[in-house]
Amino acid sequence: MDDYVLSDSGVRVWTSPELHPLLRHTDTSHPSLLDKLAETYQRGRVSGLPRILSENSEDACTWYYFSPLLSDGALRCQVLEELMRQSFPEAVPSQILDAIPFAELLFWPKLSPPPSRPVKEGDSEPDVLIRLGNRGLVLLEAKYRSGISERTTHDETRDQVIRLIDVGSWYARQEDLPDRGSEHHNSYVVVLQYGDAPSNAEEVVGRYKGRPDSIKNALSYRSDLTAADHQRLSRSVTFLRWADPLNR
């Protein structure tokens, strides 16, 4: 069997994870990766092949860069601390940095929208959910050669960034991950751009970063969020272009 198949648009899709230049260096038997391998193309020359085996797959990049952190505690602390310090150089609470040794990583979790959401919407699937003990969480959305989605199936005004702010803050509230000494809950959204491909990600993040009124208007149905929450969430979303988190 050939190592890869060319899609109708000329993109290489490898025929197994052991042949993919990134995935072959990882644990290809991990349940999270197996779930992704079950998501296949439905048409064209690559029909039946897993989407994650594409040379353009941001999921493959994410698994390559971040799955080693599952088994290497020292590396996990190093990478996550650097990620948070670069993402929020002036805003990361010490309690978040102190919780990094206790971090858990969940790949491609499915997070439900708040029940108050008035428009029909399915689950969101950030690339990585980083659970920082009982101190907070980070939703990591990775981009490689594609941009941020600016709409959902049922809402043309609902972009991917505000959707992650929404589901992340709701999840942190349900899991009771409080900011120390306050009633607020710690949730962060990092849009991580691999490499130097042009992207709309930074522009979309800019709609909400440092703009609490934009978050308030977009999440007007969230009666559980206070003005202080809107301020905190506007400081807890960022865009970061990071070519190689592991410096390989």
Disulfide bonds with the S-S distance in Angstrom:
none
